[in-house]
């Protein structure tokens, strides 16, 4: 009886490992039928150590299912961190995987590109407003965003993605 209990417990532990791994990861598939793009070419600087919105990088869209959001920028000065917020009927949340740090070099401007994924809301098409935020991560100094863009790939209702 004891041997049977040990074998059953061992099988349960081995079976639980893949489930734990799957619970810690995720994914999804969607047919992309729309792309929204915003950019800015005017430099902006920050010395803030708290996240602030980058003007001009706030696309609004209506989508269903997962979205892929890429932010590219040219940055100089002190190291920075970027994050992406999504305001929708699901609330105001930081898009996963969260904060993206970027270490600049002292020799001039450097390029940065990062992709976030938002699971969206699969029940129906919902509105989203994304906001790119940034902050300086060093103790002192200033960081300059020379130029940047945001590209959102998503699925929406047929005929809703208009230029």
Buried (B, 14 or more C-beta within 10 A) or exposed (E): EEEEEEEEEEEEEEEEEEEEEEEEEEEEEBEBBBEBEBEBEEEBEBEEEEBEEBEBBBBEBBBBBBBBBBBBBBBBBBBBBBBBBBBBEEEEEBBEEEBBEBEBEEEEBBEBEBBBBBBBBEEEBBEBEBBBBBBBBBEEEEBBBBBBBBBBBBBBEEEEBEE
